[in-house]
């Protein structure tokens, strides 16, 4: 009997060991995202492209892929890495300045933990932007299209980030050294790094407050113009049905090399989301972008880019990983910057857009 008991104990230990191995988390995960859209700009521009300040969902009057993404993530112990390859109109618009195959690298970074006892990491490579609350993945955002604020600040960045998260999860802090303003490869003739910071505070699970900055020159040294930029936003979950996000960008850039005079721009945005059921979501957005000196948005007009925007969004969650979205958006500018198919210039621009987005 003793021998039988010993044999059963050994078998139990072996089985337990095998079960532990089977339940061990795989450090490598593969995921994907794809978003197909069709939109109609009622100005119907000749080139079937939305105005130049639009960098996401910018193709008109055609079925198009905004972003098709395949991503690999590795995380084990004190090491983590991400590699994402993308295609679509978002990639074409935002990576236009990058050479060769760099145009298709959505993300490529490696990080390692610097402390055994603290959540302290150093990540380097092509990273998601530390600025703003909207990303290229539309399904993660309140609205189908991006705000003017998001489209005209970095979606991605290249450099190194030192990150610290507090033990209670309420504070995240990061310092960054970067190649430039939404750059993989630094501008030819530029020898100056750019810098940034991010500070996130979560006083409760319903409130997130964030402050992010960028300081640097994004031109060749001979034309060096220092840019100082700050983004602030707050996200608020008011109830199980209502959520609100408010953001504000402000920036300044030297008028000339070595000058103490600056051109400035700013942009506020407010988005409210209402979820009457688990499958249906409604969002409304109001925004304004003021860039009279045309630092960020060039219009070649007397008053530059001074534009109000409003949109209404309806989502239907067909399946847990599949969402159908529809949005109507209108813009009104100080100057006649919107050109229709006949070449006439107008102050107003209205569009309707619908999309299907899937995760896998």
C-alpha positions in Angstrom: 0.0 0.0 0.0 2.9 2.4 0.8 4.3 1.8 -2.7 1.0 2.5 -4.3 0.6 5.7 -2.3 4.1 6.8 -3.2 3.4 6.1 -6.9 0.1 8.1 -6.8 2.0 11.0 -5.2 4.7 11.0 -7.9 2.0 10.9 -10.6 0.1 13.7 -9.0 3.3 15.9 -8.9 4.0 15.1 -12.6 0.4 16.0 -13.6 0.5 19.2 -11.6 3.8 20.2 -13.3 2.3 19.5 -16.7 -0.8 21.5 -15.9 1.4 24.4 -14.7 3.3 24.3 -18.0 0.0 24.2 -20.0 -1.4 27.2 -18.2 1.7 29.3 -18.5 1.0 32.5 -20.4 2.5 32.6 -23.9 4.9 35.6 -24.0 4.2 36.2 -27.8 0.8 37.4 -29.0 -0.2 38.1 -32.6 -3.1 40.5 -33.3 -4.6 42.4 -36.2 -6.9 45.3 -37.0 -8.5 46.3 -40.2 -10.8 49.2 -41.0 -12.6 49.7 -44.4 -14.4 53.0 -45.0 -16.4 55.0 -47.6 -17.0 58.7 -47.3 -18.6 61.4 -49.4 -17.2 64.9 -49.1 -20.0 67.0 -50.5 -17.5 69.5 -52.0 -16.3 66.5 -54.0 -12.7 67.6 -54.5 -11.1 66.8 -57.9 -8.3 64.6 -56.5 -10.6 62.5 -54.3 -8.5 63.5 -51.3 -9.8 65.4 -48.3 -8.1 68.8 -47.4 -4.4 68.7 -46.6 -4.9 69.0 -42.8 -6.7 65.6 -42.8 -4.3 62.7 -42.2 -6.8 59.9 -41.2 -9.7 58.8 -43.4 -8.6 61.2 -46.1 -9.8 59.5 -49.3 -13.1 60.7 -50.8 -15.8 59.0 -52.9 -14.1 55.6 -52.9 -13.9 52.4 -50.8 -10.6 52.5 -49.0 -8.7 50.9 -46.1 -7.8 53.4 -43.5 -5.5 51.1 -41.6 -4.7 47.4 -42.0 -2.4 46.4 -39.1 -0.6 43.2 -38.2 1.1 43.3 -34.8 3.4 41.1 -32.7 3.8 41.7 -29.0 6.4 40.0 -26.8 6.4 40.4 -23.0 8.2 38.2 -20.5 9.8 39.0 -17.1 11.8 42.2 -17.6 11.6 42.5 -21.4 9.0 43.7 -23.9 8.8 44.4 -27.6 6.3 45.4 -30.3 6.4 45.1 -34.1 3.6 46.4 -36.2 3.3 46.6 -40.0 0.6 48.7 -41.5 -1.0 49.6 -44.9 -3.8 52.0 -45.9 -4.6 55.6 -46.4 -3.6 56.5 -42.8 -0.1 55.1 -43.5 0.2 56.8 -46.9 -0.7 60.2 -45.4 1.3 60.1 -42.2 4.4 58.3 -43.4 4.7 60.2 -46.7 8.1 61.8 -45.6 9.7 58.4 -44.7 11.9 56.6 -47.2 11.4 53.0 -48.5 10.0 50.3 -46.2 9.9 52.7 -43.3 6.6 53.9 -44.7 4.9 50.7 -43.5 6.4 50.4 -40.0 3.5 51.2 -37.7 5.5 50.3 -34.5 8.9 48.8 -33.7 10.3 49.0 -30.2 12.0 47.1 -27.5 11.9 47.8 -23.7 13.5 46.4 -20.6 12.7 46.9 -16.9 15.3 48.8 -15.0 14.2 47.9 -11.5 13.1 44.7 -9.8 11.0 46.5 -7.2 9.5 49.4 -9.2 7.6 49.8 -12.5 10.5 51.6 -14.2 11.1 50.9 -17.9 13.3 52.1 -20.8 11.7 51.7 -24.2 13.3 52.6 -27.6 12.3 52.5 -31.2 9.3 53.6 -33.2 6.7 54.3 -30.5 3.0 55.4 -30.3 2.9 59.2 -29.7 2.8 60.4 -26.1 0.6 63.3 -27.1 -3.2 63.3 -27.2 -6.1 60.9 -26.4 -6.8 59.7 -30.0 -4.9 57.1 -31.9 -4.8 55.7 -35.4 -7.0 52.8 -34.3 -10.4 54.4 -34.8 -12.2 51.6 -32.8 -10.4 52.9 -29.7 -11.7 56.4 -30.1 -15.1 58.0 -29.3 -15.6 59.1 -32.9 -15.0 57.5 -36.3 -12.8 60.4 -37.7 -10.0 62.1 -35.8 -10.3 65.7 -34.5 -8.3 68.5 -36.1 -6.2 68.5 -32.9 -5.2 64.9 -33.3 -4.7 65.0 -37.0 -2.2 67.9 -36.7 -0.1 66.6 -33.8 2.1 63.4 -33.8 0.5 59.9 -34.1 3.9 58.3 -33.7 7.5 59.1 -32.7 11.0 57.6 -32.7 13.4 57.7 -29.9 13.8 56.6 -26.3 11.3 56.8 -23.4 12.0 56.5 -19.7 8.7 55.4 -18.0 7.7 55.1 -14.3 4.3 54.0 -13.0 3.5 54.4 -9.3 2.7 51.3 -7.2 -0.9 52.4 -6.7 -1.5 52.9 -10.4 -2.5 56.5 -10.1 0.6 58.2 -11.6 2.4 57.5 -14.9 5.5 59.6 -15.8 7.7 59.6 -18.8 10.6 61.5 -20.3 11.5 61.2 -24.0 14.3 62.1 -26.4 13.1 62.0 -30.0 14.1 62.3 -33.7 11.6 65.1 -34.3 7.9 65.9 -34.7 6.3 62.7 -36.0 9.5 61.3 -37.6 11.1 58.0 -38.0 14.1 59.4 -39.8 15.4 62.8 -38.8 15.2 65.7 -41.3 18.3 65.9 -43.4 20.7 68.6 -42.0 19.1 68.4 -38.6 21.5 67.5 -35.7 19.3 68.5 -32.8 17.3 66.0 -30.8 13.8 66.9 -29.6 12.4 66.3 -26.0 9.1 65.5 -24.5 7.4 64.6 -21.2 4.1 62.9 -20.2 2.4 63.0 -16.8 -0.8 61.1 -16.3 -2.9 61.2 -13.1 -5.9 58.9 -12.3 -7.5 60.1 -9.1 -10.1 57.4 -9.6 -11.1 54.7 -12.1 -13.5 57.2 -13.7 -11.1 60.2 -14.2 -7.8 60.5 -16.2 -5.9 63.7 -16.5 -2.9 64.0 -18.8 -0.2 66.6 -19.6 2.2 66.1 -22.5 4.8 68.3 -24.2 7.2 68.5 -27.1 10.3 70.8 -27.4 12.5 70.8 -30.4 13.5 71.9 -33.9 12.1 69.9 -36.9 14.1 71.7 -39.6 17.7 71.7 -40.9 20.1 73.4 -38.6 20.6 76.3 -41.0 16.8 77.1 -40.7 16.4 76.1 -37.1 13.1 77.1 -35.6 12.4 76.0 -32.0 8.9 74.6 -31.4 7.3 74.5 -28.0 4.1 72.5 -27.7 1.8 71.3 -24.9 -1.3 69.0 -24.9 -3.7 68.6 -22.0 -6.7 66.4 -21.8 -9.1 64.9 -19.3 -11.3 61.8 -19.7 -14.3 61.4 -17.4 -16.7 58.5 -17.0 -19.8 60.2 -15.6 -21.9 57.0 -15.4 -22.2 53.6 -17.1 -23.8 55.4 -20.1 -22.1 58.8 -20.3 -18.4 59.6 -20.9 -16.7 62.9 -21.7 -13.3 63.9 -23.0 -11.9 67.4 -23.3 -8.5 68.3 -24.8 -6.5 71.5 -25.5 -3.4 72.0 -27.6 -1.2 75.1 -27.6 2.1 75.6 -29.4 4.6 78.3 -30.4 7.4 78.4 -32.9 10.1 80.9 -33.7 9.3 83.2 -36.6 13.0 83.2 -37.7 16.2 81.5 -36.6 17.4 83.0 -33.3 14.3 85.2 -33.0 12.6 86.0 -29.8 9.3 86.4 -31.7 7.0 83.5 -32.0 4.0 82.4 -34.0 1.4 80.5 -32.0 -1.6 78.1 -32.5 -4.1 76.5 -30.3 -7.0 74.0 -30.5 -9.7 73.0 -28.0 -12.0 69.9 -28.5 -14.9 68.4 -26.5 -16.4 65.0 -27.2 -19.4 63.4 -25.4 -20.4 59.8 -25.7 -23.7 58.2 -24.7 -24.2 54.4 -24.7 -28.0 53.6 -24.5 -27.2 49.9 -24.8 -24.2 47.5 -25.0 -24.4 47.5 -28.8 -25.2 51.2 -29.6 -23.0 54.3 -28.9 -23.6 57.9 -29.9 -20.9 60.6 -29.8 -21.0 64.3 -30.5 -17.9 66.5 -31.0 -17.3 70.2 -31.0 -13.8 71.6 -31.9 -11.9 74.7 -33.0 -8.4 75.1 -34.6 -6.7 78.5 -34.6 -3.5 78.7 -36.7 -3.5 82.2 -38.2 0.2 82.2 -38.9 -0.1 78.8 -40.7 2.7 77.0 -38.6 0.9 73.7 -38.8 -1.8 74.1 -41.4 -0.9 76.0 -44.6 -3.9 77.6 -46.4 -2.3 80.5 -48.3 -5.2 82.6 -47.2 -5.4 86.0 -45.4 -6.5 84.7 -42.0 -4.8 81.3 -42.1 -6.5 78.3 -40.6 -9.2 79.3 -38.2 -11.8 76.6 -38.4 -14.8 75.4 -36.3 -16.0 71.8 -36.5 -18.9 69.7 -35.3 -19.7 66.0 -35.8 -22.3 63.4 -34.8 -21.3 59.7 -34.6 -23.4 56.5 -34.4 -21.8 53.1 -33.6 -23.3 49.6 -33.7 -21.3 46.7 -32.2 -22.2 43.9 -34.5 -20.0 41.4 -32.7 -17.5 41.8 -29.8 -14.7 42.3 -32.4 -16.7 43.9 -35.2 -18.1 47.5 -35.2 -20.1 49.5 -37.8 -19.7 53.2 -37.5 -21.3 56.2 -39.2 -20.5 59.9 -38.8 -21.6 63.2 -40.2 -19.1 66.1 -39.8 -19.2 69.8 -40.8 -16.4 72.4 -40.8 -16.6 76.2 -41.1 -13.5 78.3 -41.7 -12.8 82.0 -41.5 -11.5 82.0 -45.1 -12.6 80.2 -48.3 -10.2 77.3 -48.0 -12.4 74.4 -49.2 -12.3 73.8 -52.9 -15.0 72.0 -54.8 -14.8 70.0 -58.1 -15.4 73.1 -60.2 -12.6 75.0 -58.4 -14.9 77.3 -56.4 -13.7 78.2 -52.9 -16.0 77.9 -49.9 -16.0 78.4 -46.2 -18.0 75.3 -45.3 -17.3 71.6 -45.8 -19.6 68.7 -44.9 -19.1 65.0 -45.2 -20.7 61.7 -44.4 -18.6 58.6 -43.7 -19.3 55.0 -42.7 -16.8 52.2 -41.8 -16.4 48.6 -40.7 -13.6 47.8 -38.2 -12.5 44.4 -37.0 -10.0 43.1 -34.5 -8.5 39.6 -34.6 
